[in-house]
Amino acid sequence: SVVVGQGTVLSGTFSSINWGASAKFVQQDLDTSGTGTQFFTVGTQQLMSVPYALHAYNGLPKGQPNQVLITDNTGTAQWSNLGNTSNFYGISTYSVYNITDSIAYTGGKYNFYNASGQAVIAQGVCWSTSKTPTVALSTKTVDSTTGDFSSKLTGLSPNTTYYVRAYCTTSAGTTYGQEISFLTKSAASSTTFRIGQYYGGGYIFYIDNTGSHGLIMDTADIYNPTVDQVNMYIWSTGLQYLYFKTNADLSKLNSFSTSGSLGTGAANTDSIILAFGSDCLAAHLCKMNTARGYTDWYLPSLEEAKLMCKRSYPPFNIVSNVGVADIPEYHHSTIASGSYLPYNTVSATTKTTWGYSRIRAIRSF
């Protein structure tokens, strides 16, 4: 009898045997002289069951906490987060896009949703200048608790390589998507921007105190929906118009709210789309805008819309009537919960005067 793997090694390295490649045999040699030098072969036998545990140990790197070992449809073994069978991640990291010297955009997408049966506590992305970033870092976003999501990375340094991973946290723990690296652009401090300048697919209407970043409005309105195409709701925060498709489910309006501050339009737009999808035309159309090759347009917040409407410099005089208390006739993404009036309760005069509120997308740089 013989125990494979034990004994004194005379030649070769047992740990280097590739158990997964080709058949393996044991050969028996006998030395009747007792000298250990006069062997003759007495037989060979194929090993019909090879040590697969040793094959797994040699053929794969060690897995990470909360990972499981699965095989794909080709029979290849891989470590996987939550056992996904498409690309071995329960959640995927979006490609990084619209990279500047200090800002970048990415997000996460489920390959399957909540396969562990656990409620999602938080999800977003985490990033670092070192590989394998985790949620223990302060450089992370918390974007939503359901579905796919988009994320904005801020506070980045110019000309620096970053590593980013999407994550999803449930009561069972945190799982991560694949790691993606990207390089930020060089600082734009040598570039002089001005209000009214055509740049980045539109006209600059706001520049922050760094002089290198600000907001850009599209060159034209996206859409001007007519009353008979939509239901209109007027918000009590000052003639705020929010169009919805006919028969849209508006039950969430009673408890839904978004910010009015400068710099919050992008997050507002994502929140509105997450709650209402394409039923909210203004947010949906801005998010889907791809004017001049840019894909990060969004519906401005209240303060952003005010600034946009005040910038009546040639060549983009866009506003005929700024409206009551500087509330623009343009759609904005600021919503106060539970404070709206259905279109069918609005007077005929108001319908006639304000029935054609306009939509224009903005983006940041």
RODO-2510 file (C-alpha; in nm, 4 decimals, decimal comma):
residues 365
     n   res          X          Y          Z
     1     s     0,0000     0,0000     0,0000
     2     v     0,1098     0,3587    -0,0556
     3     v    -0,0056     0,7013     0,0652
     4     v     0,0354     0,9597    -0,2113
     5     g     0,2081     1,2693    -0,0771
     6     q     0,4064     1,1095     0,2041
     7     g     0,7531     0,9571     0,2179
     8     t     1,1045     1,0799     0,1471
     9     v     1,1396     1,2739    -0,1774
    10     l     1,4369     1,1506    -0,3819
    11     s     1,3780     1,3712    -0,6853
    12     g     1,1203     1,6240    -0,8109
    13     t     0,8830     1,8538    -0,6218
    14     f     0,5479     1,7131    -0,5160
    15     s     0,3823     2,0551    -0,4750
    16     s     0,4585     2,1440    -0,8376
    17     i     0,2512     1,8596    -0,9806
    18     n    -0,0292     1,9942    -1,1999
    19     w    -0,3089     1,7576    -1,1004
    20     g    -0,5495     1,9143    -1,3457
    21     a    -0,3404     1,8391    -1,6558
    22     s    -0,3396     1,4908    -1,8198
    23     a    -0,3614     1,1476    -1,6585
    24     k    -0,1434     1,0533    -1,3623
    25     f     0,0168     0,7097    -1,2959
    26     v     0,1948     0,5350    -1,0086
    27     q     0,4803     0,3016    -1,1050
    28     q     0,5986     0,0276    -0,8639
    29     d     0,9662    -0,0765    -0,8727
    30     l     1,1200    -0,3560    -0,6603
    31     d     1,4815    -0,4125    -0,5464
    32     t     1,5159    -0,7710    -0,4206
    33     s     1,8860    -0,7232    -0,3448
    34     g     1,8165    -0,4750    -0,0690
    35     t     2,0906    -0,2403    -0,1945
    36     g     1,8521     0,0249    -0,3270
    37     t     2,0269     0,0249    -0,6625
    38     q     1,8891    -0,2775    -0,8531
    39     f     1,5228    -0,1909    -0,9195
    40     f     1,2970    -0,3494    -1,1784
    41     t     0,9414    -0,2473    -1,2626
    42     v     0,6674    -0,4751    -1,1345
    43     g     0,3697    -0,2745    -1,2559
    44     t     0,1982     0,0636    -1,3173
    45     q    -0,1460     0,1851    -1,2204
    46     q    -0,3358     0,4970    -1,3325
    47     l    -0,4695     0,7158    -1,0534
    48     m    -0,8386     0,7246    -1,1352
    49     s    -0,9143     0,9899    -0,8694
    50     v    -0,6516     1,2631    -0,8316
    51     p    -0,6234     1,4906    -0,5252
    52     y    -0,8595     1,7678    -0,6342
    53     a    -0,8129     1,9629    -0,3117
    54     l    -0,4457     1,9998    -0,4016
    55     h    -0,5463     2,0948    -0,7576
    56     a    -0,7743     2,3718    -0,6236
    57     y    -0,5045     2,4931    -0,3869
    58     n    -0,2400     2,5058    -0,6598
    59     g    -0,4613     2,6365    -0,9397
    60     l    -0,6314     2,9338    -0,7705
    61     p    -0,5250     3,2255    -0,5511
    62     k    -0,6822     3,2428    -0,2093
    63     g    -1,0280     3,4007    -0,2012
    64     q    -1,1347     3,7088    -0,0074
    65     p    -1,3787     3,7210     0,2874
    66     n    -1,7438     3,6677     0,1828
    67     q    -1,6426     3,5191    -0,1542
    68     v    -1,7488     3,1782    -0,2820
    69     l    -1,5865     2,9437    -0,5346
    70     i    -1,7975     2,8863    -0,8462
    71     t    -1,7508     2,7624    -1,2019
    72     d    -1,8667     2,9471    -1,5108
    73     n    -2,0349     2,7874    -1,8110
    74     t    -1,6947     2,6752    -1,9471
    75     g    -1,6092     2,4893    -1,6278
    76     t    -1,3483     2,7426    -1,5168
    77     a    -1,3299     2,7911    -1,1400
    78     q    -1,3335     3,1472    -1,0037
    79     w    -1,3807     3,3265    -0,6743
    80     s    -1,6998     3,5328    -0,6799
    81     n    -1,8781     3,7911    -0,4684
    82     l    -2,2254     3,6555    -0,3828
    83     g    -2,1908     3,3820    -0,6436
    84     n    -2,2732     3,5779    -0,9579
    85     t    -2,2267     3,3737    -1,2750
    86     s    -2,1910     3,6464    -1,5384
    87     n    -1,8612     3,8134    -1,4556
    88     f    -1,8129     3,6816    -1,1025
    89     y    -1,9279     3,9992    -0,9292
    90     g    -2,2643     4,0502    -0,7659
    91     i    -2,2224     4,4191    -0,8414
    92     s    -2,0195     4,5722    -1,1252
    93     t    -1,8311     4,9006    -1,1259
    94     y    -1,9193     5,1354    -1,4124
    95     s    -1,6437     5,2641    -1,6357
    96     v    -1,5155     5,6025    -1,5169
    97     y    -1,6143     5,8905    -1,7442
    98     n    -1,6078     6,2720    -1,7727
    99     i    -1,2782     6,2851    -1,5839
   100     t    -1,1399     6,6301    -1,4970
   101     d    -0,8562     6,7392    -1,2704
   102     s    -1,0751     6,7078    -0,9595
   103     i    -1,4003     6,5304    -1,0543
   104     a    -1,4949     6,2001    -1,2149
   105     y    -1,8129     5,9971    -1,2595
   106     t    -1,8837     5,6256    -1,2259
   107     g    -2,1445     5,4090    -1,0500
   108     g    -2,2590     5,0539    -0,9984
   109     k    -2,4805     4,8005    -1,1701
   110     y    -2,6264     4,4807    -1,0298
   111     n    -2,5622     4,1640    -1,2259
   112     f    -2,8471     4,0259    -1,0208
   113     y    -3,0368     4,1961    -0,7428
   114     n    -3,0173     4,0938    -0,3782
   115     a    -2,9358     3,7299    -0,4447
   116     s    -2,8550     3,6764    -0,0776
   117     g    -3,2075     3,7773     0,0205
   118     q    -3,0709     4,0540     0,2444
   119     a    -3,2023     4,4098     0,2402
   120     v    -2,9522     4,6617     0,1012
   121     i    -2,8256     4,8964     0,3720
   122     a    -2,6022     5,1145     0,1543
   123     q    -2,4387     5,1153    -0,1846
   124     g    -2,2048     5,3454    -0,3701
   125     v    -1,8391     5,3580    -0,4701
   126     c    -1,5155     5,3920    -0,2738
   127     w    -1,1866     5,5160    -0,4134
   128     s    -0,8231     5,5682    -0,3195
   129     t    -0,4785     5,6306    -0,4622
   130     s    -0,3957     5,2781    -0,3390
   131     k    -0,5375     4,9566    -0,4775
   132     t    -0,8351     4,7722    -0,3224
   133     p    -1,0254     5,0648    -0,1653
   134     t    -1,2893     4,9732     0,0964
   135     v    -1,5857     5,1356     0,2704
   136     a    -1,3620     5,2013     0,5719
   137     l    -1,2254     5,5015     0,3785
   138     s    -1,3810     5,8470     0,3958
   139     t    -1,3519     5,8700     0,0158
   140     k    -1,6737     5,6936    -0,0682
   141     t    -2,0279     5,7759    -0,1770
   142     v    -2,3591     5,6488    -0,0450
   143     d    -2,5852     5,6741    -0,3477
   144     s    -2,8965     5,4624    -0,2862
   145     t    -3,0360     5,1425    -0,1382
   146     t    -3,2036     4,9975    -0,4467
   147     g    -3,1137     4,9269    -0,8062
   148     d    -2,8337     5,0606    -1,0263
   149     f    -2,6802     5,3956    -0,9357
   150     s    -2,4478     5,6716    -1,0552
   151     s    -2,1752     5,8328    -0,8468
   152     k    -1,9744     6,1534    -0,8540
   153     l    -1,6163     6,1430    -0,7223
   154     t    -1,5024     6,4799    -0,5872
   155     g    -1,1926     6,6235    -0,4229
   156     l    -0,9563     6,4459    -0,6611
   157     s    -0,6002     6,5676    -0,7201
   158     p    -0,4755     6,6576    -1,0694
   159     n    -0,2647     6,4120    -1,2698
   160     t    -0,3151     6,1320    -1,0152
   161     t    -0,4017     5,7634    -1,0576
   162     y    -0,7042     5,6500    -0,8559
   163     y    -0,8618     5,3101    -0,7941
   164     v    -1,2387     5,2786    -0,7547
   165     r    -1,4794     4,9940    -0,6686
   166     a    -1,8564     4,9824    -0,6407
   167     y    -1,9857     4,8286    -0,3184
   168     c    -2,3093     4,6964    -0,1724
   169     t    -2,3619     4,6506     0,2021
   170     t    -2,6287     4,4219     0,3498
   171     s    -2,6687     4,2649     0,6909
   172     a    -2,4551     3,9801     0,5562
   173     g    -2,1603     4,2149     0,4928
   174     t    -2,0134     4,4242     0,2112
   175     t    -1,9374     4,2970    -0,1370
   176     y    -1,7370     4,4853    -0,4015
   177     g    -1,7348     4,5138    -0,7774
   178     q    -1,4269     4,4926    -0,9943
   179     e    -1,1553     4,7514    -0,9400
   180     i    -1,1082     5,0189    -1,2078
   181     s    -0,8173     5,2613    -1,2270
   182     f    -0,8156     5,6035    -1,3938
   183     l    -0,5899     5,9077    -1,4252
   184     t    -0,7167     6,2572    -1,3530
   185     k    -0,6336     6,5386    -1,5899
   186     s    -0,3793     6,8110    -1,5279
   187     a    -0,4965     7,1196    -1,3401
   188     a    -0,6838     7,3728    -1,5482
   189     s    -0,5539     7,6679    -1,3457
   190     s    -0,3846     7,8147    -1,6524
   191     t    -0,7206     7,8361    -1,8319
   192     t    -0,9183     8,1563    -1,7900
   193     f    -1,2960     8,1074    -1,7944
   194     r    -1,5612     8,3776    -1,8230
   195     i    -1,9396     8,4000    -1,7989
   196     g    -2,0948     8,3569    -2,1415
   197     q    -1,7993     8,1619    -2,2823
   198     y    -1,8835     7,8638    -2,5008
   199     y    -1,7136     7,5662    -2,3371
   200     g    -1,7844     7,2012    -2,2657
   201     g    -2,0902     7,1752    -2,4904
   202     g    -2,2680     7,4943    -2,3841
   203     y    -2,2388     7,8389    -2,2278
   204     i    -2,0780     7,9020    -1,8891
   205     f    -2,3208     8,0761    -1,6536
   206     y    -2,1454     8,0246    -1,3198
   207     i    -1,7801     8,0073    -1,2094
   208     d    -1,6788     7,9150    -0,8537
   209     n    -1,4157     8,0953    -0,6472
   210     t    -1,1349     7,8757    -0,7825
   211     g    -1,1902     8,0161    -1,1292
   212     s    -1,1478     7,6663    -1,2725
   213     h    -1,4893     7,5081    -1,2183
   214     g    -1,8498     7,6059    -1,2671
   215     l    -2,1745     7,5341    -1,4492
   216     i    -2,2639     7,5166    -1,8181
   217     m    -2,6107     7,5481    -1,9727
   218     d    -2,7099     7,3712    -2,2925
   219     t    -2,7328     7,5914    -2,6025
   220     a    -3,1086     7,5347    -2,6425
   221     d    -3,4156     7,4093    -2,4592
   222     i    -3,4564     7,0334    -2,4713
   223     y    -3,8322     7,0218    -2,4850
   224     n    -4,1390     7,2371    -2,4335
   225     p    -4,4236     6,9948    -2,3457
   226     t    -4,7812     7,1025    -2,4117
   227     v    -5,0508     7,0729    -2,1501
   228     d    -5,2496     6,8019    -2,3298
   229     q    -4,9442     6,5718    -2,3343
   230     v    -4,8816     6,5689    -1,9597
   231     n    -5,0253     6,6216    -1,6178
   232     m    -4,8731     6,9309    -1,4584
   233     y    -4,8216     6,9877    -1,0872
   234     i    -4,7448     7,3316    -0,9455
   235     w    -4,5374     7,3376    -0,6283
   236     s    -4,6078     7,5933    -0,3551
   237     t    -4,2383     7,6895    -0,3420
   238     g    -4,3063     7,9590    -0,5983
   239     l    -4,4655     7,8423    -0,9222
   240     q    -4,2380     7,5397    -0,9569
   241     y    -4,3502     7,3302    -1,2480
   242     l    -4,2954     6,9574    -1,2541
   243     y    -4,4354     6,7635    -1,5487
   244     f    -4,5323     6,3975    -1,5271
   245     k    -4,6531     6,1578    -1,7886
   246     t    -5,0230     6,0812    -1,7938
   247     n    -5,1192     5,8075    -1,5438
   248     a    -4,7845     5,8305    -1,3628
   249     d    -4,7818     5,6997    -1,0050
   250     l    -4,7426     6,0159    -0,7966
   251     s    -4,8017     5,8640    -0,4539
   252     k    -4,4388     5,9317    -0,3561
   253     l    -4,4823     6,3080    -0,3952
   254     n    -4,6258     6,3456    -0,0454
   255     s    -4,2968     6,2476     0,1193
   256     f    -4,0404     6,3272    -0,1518
   257     s    -3,8079     6,6290    -0,1360
   258     t    -3,4821     6,7522    -0,2907
   259     s    -3,2386     7,0365    -0,2220
   260     g    -3,2524     7,3877    -0,3626
   261     s    -2,8857     7,4720    -0,3067
   262     l    -2,6225     7,5529    -0,5634
   263     g    -2,4347     7,2374    -0,6622
   264     t    -2,7158     6,9908    -0,5893
   265     g    -2,8878     6,9651    -0,9275
   266     a    -2,7075     6,6463    -1,0324
   267     a    -2,7938     6,4638    -0,7091
   268     n    -3,1522     6,5934    -0,7257
   269     t    -3,1910     6,4627    -1,0795
   270     d    -3,0629     6,1186    -0,9840
   271     s    -3,3013     6,1071    -0,6852
   272     i    -3,6013     6,2069    -0,8967
   273     i    -3,5219     5,9460    -1,1615
   274     l    -3,4676     5,6807    -0,8951
   275     a    -3,8120     5,7582    -0,7494
   276     f    -4,0139     5,8282    -1,0658
   277     g    -3,8095     5,6995    -1,3611
   278     s    -3,9050     5,8436    -1,6984
   279     d    -4,2451     5,9550    -1,5671
   280     c    -4,0873     6,2864    -1,4642
   281     l    -4,0169     6,4311    -1,8073
   282     a    -3,7901     6,7204    -1,7099
   283     a    -3,5435     6,5118    -1,5079
   284     h    -3,5562     6,2205    -1,7519
   285     l    -3,4955     6,4322    -2,0614
   286     c    -3,2033     6,6153    -1,9011
   287     k    -3,0454     6,2908    -1,7858
   288     m    -3,0821     6,1365    -2,1323
   289     n    -2,9389     6,4432    -2,3055
   290     t    -2,6244     6,3718    -2,5078
   291     a    -2,5812     6,7143    -2,6696
   292     r    -2,2421     6,7604    -2,8374
   293     g    -2,1182     6,4270    -2,7018
   294     y    -2,1592     6,4978    -2,3287
   295     t    -2,3574     6,2497    -2,1181
   296     d    -2,3572     6,4169    -1,7743
   297     w    -2,6335     6,6760    -1,8242
   298     y    -2,8915     6,7168    -1,5473
   299     l    -3,1882     6,9258    -1,4342
   300     p    -3,0690     7,2331    -1,2380
   301     s    -3,1610     7,2956    -0,8758
   302     l    -3,3604     7,6062    -0,7846
   303     e    -3,0535     7,8238    -0,7206
   304     e    -2,8823     7,6917    -1,0325
   305     a    -3,1912     7,7694    -1,2406
   306     k    -3,2048     8,1233    -1,0973
   307     l    -2,8442     8,1844    -1,1989
   308     m    -2,9089     8,0389    -1,5432
   309     c    -3,2049     8,2689    -1,6011
   310     k    -3,0227     8,5795    -1,4789
   311     r    -2,7368     8,5342    -1,7237
   312     s    -2,9032     8,7225    -2,0081
   313     y    -2,5771     8,7964    -2,1833
   314     p    -2,5431     8,7624    -2,5596
   315     p    -2,5534     8,5234    -2,7308
   316     f    -2,7858     8,3357    -2,4965
   317     n    -3,0771     8,5540    -2,3917
   318     i    -3,2950     8,2640    -2,2843
   319     v    -3,5540     8,4069    -2,0475
   320     s    -3,8479     8,6269    -2,1373
   321     n    -3,9887     8,6410    -1,7848
   322     v    -3,7876     8,5450    -1,4766
   323     g    -4,1132     8,5131    -1,2829
   324     v    -4,2360     8,5761    -0,9312
   325     a    -3,9567     8,6506    -0,6806
   326     d    -3,6943     8,5380    -0,9314
   327     i    -3,8398     8,1866    -0,9546
   328     p    -3,7708     8,1010    -1,3190
   329     e    -4,0195     7,9777    -1,5717
   330     y    -3,7727     7,6969    -1,6313
   331     h    -3,8086     7,3591    -1,4676
   332     h    -3,5814     7,2917    -1,1738
   333     s    -3,5202     6,9865    -0,9580
   334     t    -3,5984     7,1349    -0,6146
   335     i    -3,9061     6,9753    -0,4610
   336     a    -4,0752     7,0396    -0,1268
   337     s    -4,2635     6,7323    -0,0059
   338     g    -4,6424     6,7397     0,0137
   339     s    -4,6840     7,0910    -0,1275
   340     y    -4,8242     7,0632    -0,4752
   341     l    -5,1504     7,1296    -0,6567
   342     p    -5,2753     6,9007    -0,9346
   343     y    -5,3079     7,0656    -1,2727
   344     n    -5,6838     7,0184    -1,2802
   345     t    -5,7208     7,2412    -0,9703
   346     v    -5,5327     7,5343    -1,1238
   347     s    -5,7259     7,8298    -1,2660
   348     a    -5,7679     7,8686    -1,6388
   349     t    -5,5702     8,1933    -1,6343
   350     t    -5,2736     8,0302    -1,4672
   351     k    -5,2922     7,7381    -1,7081
   352     t    -5,2825     7,9733    -2,0044
   353     t    -4,9985     8,1850    -1,8648
   354     w    -4,7788     7,9095    -1,7282
   355     g    -4,8755     7,6123    -1,9383
   356     y    -4,5494     7,5995    -2,1288
   357     s    -4,2738     7,5917    -1,8687
   358     r    -3,9416     7,5159    -2,0359
   359     i    -3,6684     7,2555    -1,9866
   360     r    -3,2969     7,3212    -2,0249
   361     a    -3,0169     7,0927    -1,9097
   362     i    -2,6950     7,1971    -1,7393
   363     r    -2,3662     7,0244    -1,6565
   364     s    -2,0662     7,1025    -1,4363
   365     f    -1,6998     7,1425    -1,5290
***
